[in-house]
Amino acid sequence: MNLKLLRDYGVQVFIAVDQLANALIPPIDGTLSYADETLSARAYRAHRDGKILGKLLMPVIDLLFFWQGKGHCYNAYLKEHRRANLPSEYRPAQAGFFTPGERK
């Protein structure tokens, strides 16, 4: 098996588990979870909005992912806006992007 393919597979599984964990945490502080959002991005949103979930989780998550640089949760939030966790096939900037109603 191709090593890059195996690594990409592992990243996608990690993102899926992360998104599932986020979706399963109830909105106890009023921060709604989105099914296609990572826990890091949600923690940033909660922190931005002054919610307890953000105050508790964001520093811990940022510390756990220190090797990715400063502001992991904020950067995860920005990635959600760029739709960076989507497979390249689903990103509009890619050549050959399929639009609804189009047939190939």
N, CA and C atoms as a LAMMPS dump frame, in Angstrom:
ITEM: TIMESTEP
0
ITEM: NUMBER OF ATOMS
312
ITEM: BOX BOUNDS ff ff ff
-5.0000000000000000e+02 5.0000000000000000e+02
-5.0000000000000000e+02 5.0000000000000000e+02
-5.0000000000000000e+02 5.0000000000000000e+02
ITEM: ATOMS id mol type element x y z
1 1 1 N 0.847 -1.18 0
2 1 2 C 0 0 0
3 1 3 C 0.892 1.242 0
4 2 1 N 0.503 2.246 -0.724
5 2 2 C 1.203 3.509 -0.837
6 2 3 C 1.256 4.196 0.527
7 3 1 N 2.439 4.658 0.941
8 3 2 C 2.612 5.285 2.255
9 3 3 C 1.825 6.588 2.37
10 4 1 N 1.824 7.4 1.316
11 4 2 C 1.053 8.656 1.335
12 4 3 C -0.435 8.366 1.455
13 5 1 N -0.906 7.372 0.741
14 5 2 C -2.317 6.991 0.804
15 5 3 C -2.687 6.547 2.222
16 6 1 N -1.822 5.793 2.84
17 6 2 C -2.056 5.322 4.208
18 6 3 C -2.079 6.496 5.195
19 7 1 N -1.162 7.454 5.027
20 7 2 C -1.13 8.636 5.891
21 7 3 C -2.4 9.473 5.696
22 8 1 N -2.789 9.694 4.451
23 8 2 C -4.006 10.465 4.166
24 8 3 C -5.239 9.782 4.753
25 9 1 N -5.267 8.468 4.691
26 9 2 C -6.36 7.69 5.285
27 9 3 C -6.411 7.924 6.799
28 10 1 N -5.259 7.867 7.447
29 10 2 C -5.189 8.096 8.888
30 10 3 C -5.668 9.492 9.274
31 11 1 N -5.293 10.492 8.486
32 11 2 C -5.737 11.866 8.743
33 11 3 C -7.253 11.955 8.634
34 12 1 N -7.833 11.339 7.609
35 12 2 C -9.288 11.384 7.427
36 12 3 C -10.023 10.674 8.559
37 13 1 N -9.493 9.565 9.032
38 13 2 C -10.109 8.85 10.157
39 13 3 C -10.029 9.712 11.414
40 14 1 N -8.882 10.359 11.644
41 14 2 C -8.742 11.222 12.813
42 14 3 C -9.745 12.375 12.76
43 15 1 N -9.887 13.007 11.597
44 15 2 C -10.837 14.107 11.445
45 15 3 C -12.265 13.615 11.687
46 16 1 N -12.589 12.436 11.18
47 16 2 C -13.935 11.882 11.373
48 16 3 C -14.227 11.635 12.848
49 17 1 N -13.269 11.074 13.576
50 17 2 C -13.444 10.811 15.007
51 17 3 C -13.568 12.141 15.763
52 18 1 N -12.762 13.112 15.375
53 18 2 C -12.812 14.448 15.975
54 18 3 C -14.184 15.078 15.767
55 19 1 N -14.696 15.01 14.549
56 19 2 C -16.006 15.585 14.248
57 19 3 C -17.122 14.844 14.983
58 20 1 N -16.995 13.536 15.108
59 20 2 C -17.991 12.759 15.857
60 20 3 C -17.984 13.165 17.332
61 21 1 N -16.798 13.278 17.915
62 21 2 C -16.704 13.698 19.316
63 21 3 C -17.352 15.069 19.498
64 22 1 N -17.102 15.977 18.568
65 22 2 C -17.702 17.306 18.64
66 22 3 C -19.221 17.227 18.578
67 23 1 N -19.738 16.431 17.654
68 23 2 C -21.196 16.325 17.479
69 23 3 C -21.87 15.703 18.699
70 24 1 N -21.163 14.84 19.411
71 24 2 C -21.749 14.149 20.56
72 24 3 C -21.768 14.986 21.836
73 25 1 N -20.977 16.042 21.893
74 25 2 C -20.973 16.892 23.091
75 25 3 C -22.195 17.802 23.034
76 26 1 N -23.087 17.671 24.006
77 26 2 C -24.314 18.478 23.977
78 26 3 C -24.007 19.966 24.168
79 27 1 N -24.918 20.824 23.724
80 27 2 C -24.701 22.275 23.837
81 27 3 C -24.972 22.789 25.245
82 28 1 N -24.27 22.245 26.227
83 28 2 C -24.508 22.594 27.622
84 28 3 C -24.239 24.064 27.931
85 29 1 N -23.375 24.687 27.149
86 29 2 C -23.093 26.109 27.384
87 29 3 C -23.723 26.993 26.307
88 30 1 N -24.569 26.405 25.475
89 30 2 C -25.228 27.159 24.421
90 30 3 C -24.465 27.188 23.115
91 31 1 N -23.36 26.441 23.039
92 31 2 C -22.579 26.37 21.807
93 31 3 C -23.006 25.124 21.043
94 32 1 N -23.725 25.337 19.963
95 32 2 C -24.214 24.23 19.149
96 32 3 C -23.074 23.579 18.392
97 33 1 N -23.076 22.256 18.328
98 33 2 C -22.072 21.554 17.531
99 33 3 C -22.606 21.365 16.119
100 34 1 N -21.694 21.375 15.167
101 34 2 C -22.035 21.103 13.776
102 34 3 C -21.379 19.782 13.386
103 35 1 N -22.096 18.961 12.651
104 35 2 C -21.611 17.623 12.317
105 35 3 C -20.311 17.648 11.523
106 36 1 N -20.08 18.676 10.743
107 36 2 C -18.885 18.739 9.897
108 36 3 C -17.858 19.729 10.447
109 37 1 N -17.803 19.847 11.775
110 37 2 C -16.881 20.785 12.415
111 37 3 C -16.011 20.028 13.405
112 38 1 N -14.741 20.387 13.464
113 38 2 C -13.865 19.742 14.437
114 38 3 C -14.096 20.336 15.826
115 39 1 N -13.717 19.584 16.82
116 39 2 C -13.835 20.044 18.198
117 39 3 C -12.972 21.285 18.419
118 40 1 N -11.827 21.347 17.762
119 40 2 C -10.944 22.51 17.896
120 40 3 C -11.629 23.78 17.418
121 41 1 N -12.289 23.715 16.264
122 41 2 C -12.981 24.887 15.723
123 41 3 C -14.133 25.29 16.642
124 42 1 N -14.845 24.303 17.153
125 42 2 C -15.949 24.614 18.085
126 42 3 C -15.413 25.248 19.357
127 43 1 N -14.287 24.757 19.85
128 43 2 C -13.691 25.324 21.061
129 43 3 C -13.319 26.783 20.836
130 44 1 N -12.798 27.087 19.65
131 44 2 C -12.482 28.488 19.357
132 44 3 C -13.755 29.341 19.339
133 45 1 N -14.8 28.854 18.663
134 45 2 C -16.064 29.613 18.612
135 45 3 C -16.598 29.879 20.015
136 46 1 N -16.549 28.837 20.856
137 46 2 C -17.04 28.978 22.228
138 46 3 C -16.181 29.977 23.007
139 47 1 N -14.878 29.902 22.83
140 47 2 C -13.969 30.837 23.501
141 47 3 C -14.238 32.26 23.028
142 48 1 N -14.373 32.437 21.729
143 48 2 C -14.664 33.757 21.147
144 48 3 C -15.942 34.355 21.734
145 49 1 N -16.924 33.492 21.957
146 49 2 C -18.223 33.937 22.464
147 49 3 C -18.296 33.967 23.993
148 50 1 N -17.172 33.698 24.673
149 50 2 C -17.125 33.763 26.132
150 50 3 C -17.803 32.599 26.831
151 51 1 N -17.953 31.462 26.148
152 51 2 C -18.627 30.293 26.722
153 51 3 C -17.649 29.446 27.523
154 52 1 N -18.18 28.739 28.507
155 52 2 C -17.348 27.924 29.401
156 52 3 C -16.63 26.797 28.648
157 53 1 N -17.291 26.208 27.641
158 53 2 C -16.658 25.139 26.863
159 53 3 C -15.35 25.626 26.242
160 54 1 N -15.371 26.828 25.709
161 54 2 C -14.168 27.395 25.108
162 54 3 C -13.099 27.71 26.128
163 55 1 N -13.52 28.229 27.271
164 55 2 C -12.559 28.572 28.32
165 55 3 C -11.859 27.328 28.859
166 56 1 N -12.592 26.21 28.905
167 56 2 C -12.012 24.967 29.414
168 56 3 C -11.228 24.203 28.35
169 57 1 N -11.822 24.056 27.173
170 57 2 C -11.235 23.179 26.162
171 57 3 C -10.146 23.821 25.304
172 58 1 N -10.314 25.078 24.936
173 58 2 C -9.367 25.679 23.996
174 58 3 C -7.919 25.648 24.486
175 59 1 N -7.629 26.035 25.737
176 59 2 C -6.234 25.967 26.185
177 59 3 C -5.679 24.541 26.192
178 60 1 N -6.518 23.58 26.549
179 60 2 C -6.077 22.182 26.586
180 60 3 C -5.781 21.681 25.177
181 61 1 N -6.687 21.954 24.235
182 61 2 C -6.5 21.506 22.851
183 61 3 C -5.284 22.192 22.235
184 62 1 N -5.148 23.505 22.458
185 62 2 C -3.975 24.213 21.934
186 62 3 C -2.68 23.623 22.483
187 63 1 N -2.682 23.234 23.743
188 63 2 C -1.502 22.62 24.347
189 63 3 C -1.223 21.244 23.739
190 64 1 N -2.274 20.44 23.542
191 64 2 C -2.1 19.109 22.953
192 64 3 C -1.524 19.163 21.542
193 65 1 N -1.851 20.212 20.807
194 65 2 C -1.393 20.342 19.429
195 65 3 C -0.339 21.446 19.301
196 66 1 N 0.482 21.626 20.338
197 66 2 C 1.517 22.663 20.355
198 66 3 C 2.454 22.543 19.163
199 67 1 N 2.698 21.342 18.7
200 67 2 C 3.63 21.102 17.6
201 67 3 C 3.124 21.658 16.268
202 68 1 N 1.841 22.02 16.204
203 68 2 C 1.306 22.622 14.983
204 68 3 C 1.45 24.146 14.999
205 69 1 N 1.982 24.684 16.066
206 69 2 C 2.181 26.128 16.166
207 69 3 C 1.139 26.78 17.054
208 70 1 N 1.324 28.058 17.271
209 70 2 C 0.446 28.821 18.155
210 70 3 C -0.957 28.952 17.554
211 71 1 N -1.976 28.862 18.408
212 71 2 C -3.348 29.107 17.981
213 71 3 C -3.978 27.979 17.178
214 72 1 N -3.788 26.746 17.612
215 72 2 C -4.349 25.599 16.884
216 72 3 C -5.859 25.734 16.688
217 73 1 N -6.595 26.058 17.738
218 73 2 C -8.059 26.133 17.636
219 73 3 C -8.5 27.244 16.686
220 74 1 N -7.845 28.392 16.769
221 74 2 C -8.165 29.489 15.856
222 74 3 C -7.888 29.071 14.413
223 75 1 N -6.746 28.425 14.197
224 75 2 C -6.409 27.96 12.847
225 75 3 C -7.389 26.893 12.355
226 76 1 N -7.872 26.05 13.256
227 76 2 C -8.882 25.05 12.882
228 76 3 C -10.177 25.732 12.461
229 77 1 N -10.531 26.801 13.166
230 77 2 C -11.715 27.585 12.814
231 77 3 C -11.563 28.185 11.413
232 78 1 N -10.38 28.723 11.12
233 78 2 C -10.13 29.281 9.789
234 78 3 C -10.181 28.194 8.708
235 79 1 N -9.664 27.004 9.041
236 79 2 C -9.725 25.886 8.082
237 79 3 C -11.163 25.503 7.768
238 80 1 N -12.041 25.585 8.761
239 80 2 C -13.452 25.288 8.509
240 80 3 C -14.03 26.292 7.51
241 81 1 N -13.647 27.556 7.65
242 81 2 C -14.125 28.57 6.708
243 81 3 C -13.615 28.313 5.294
244 82 1 N -12.381 27.832 5.195
245 82 2 C -11.798 27.525 3.879
246 82 3 C -12.244 26.164 3.361
247 83 1 N -12.98 25.424 4.208
248 83 2 C -13.427 24.075 3.88
249 83 3 C -12.219 23.163 3.59
250 84 1 N -11.152 23.38 4.311
251 84 2 C -9.892 22.685 4.078
252 84 3 C -9.932 21.203 4.459
253 85 1 N -10.891 20.784 5.269
254 85 2 C -10.973 19.364 5.636
255 85 3 C -11.74 18.543 4.609
256 86 1 N -12.317 19.224 3.631
257 86 2 C -13.014 18.497 2.567
258 86 3 C -12.003 17.807 1.668
259 87 1 N -12.355 16.666 1.117
260 87 2 C -11.479 16.049 0.12
261 87 3 C -11.303 16.999 -1.068
262 88 1 N -10.146 16.974 -1.691
263 88 2 C -9.856 17.904 -2.784
264 88 3 C -10.904 17.832 -3.889
265 89 1 N -11.501 16.685 -4.072
266 89 2 C -12.523 16.511 -5.109
267 89 3 C -13.727 17.425 -4.879
268 90 1 N -13.985 17.809 -3.635
269 90 2 C -15.157 18.612 -3.297
270 90 3 C -14.857 20.103 -3.138
271 91 1 N -13.621 20.505 -3.356
272 91 2 C -13.264 21.912 -3.227
273 91 3 C -13.428 22.615 -4.565
274 92 1 N -14.16 23.727 -4.596
275 92 2 C -14.424 24.435 -5.854
276 92 3 C -13.172 24.885 -6.592
277 93 1 N -12.081 25.143 -5.902
278 93 2 C -10.882 25.648 -6.559
279 93 3 C -10.182 24.593 -7.408
280 94 1 N -10.545 23.343 -7.257
281 94 2 C -9.884 22.271 -7.986
282 94 3 C -10.41 22.165 -9.414
283 95 1 N -9.526 21.854 -10.317
284 95 2 C -9.938 21.646 -11.709
285 95 3 C -10.854 20.438 -11.782
286 96 1 N -11.829 20.511 -12.629
287 96 2 C -12.747 19.391 -12.792
288 96 3 C -13.831 19.346 -11.734
289 97 1 N -14.053 20.456 -11.051
290 97 2 C -15.074 20.492 -9.998
291 97 3 C -16.44 20.222 -10.601
292 98 1 N -17.153 19.321 -10
293 98 2 C -18.476 18.919 -10.452
294 98 3 C -19.512 19.841 -9.831
295 99 1 N -20.383 20.41 -10.638
296 99 2 C -21.47 21.223 -10.09
297 99 3 C -22.776 20.501 -10.304
298 100 1 N -23.752 20.671 -9.385
299 100 2 C -25.034 19.988 -9.515
300 100 3 C -25.669 20.257 -10.892
301 101 1 N -26.221 19.234 -11.452
302 101 2 C -26.861 19.352 -12.758
303 101 3 C -25.921 19.096 -13.908
304 102 1 N -24.642 19.079 -13.628
305 102 2 C -23.639 18.847 -14.666
306 102 3 C -23.43 17.354 -14.831
307 103 1 N -23.307 16.912 -16.022
308 103 2 C -23.068 15.477 -16.285
309 103 3 C -21.769 15.345 -17.069
310 104 1 N -21.026 14.332 -16.711
311 104 2 C -19.769 14.08 -17.421
312 104 3 C -19.86 12.787 -18.183
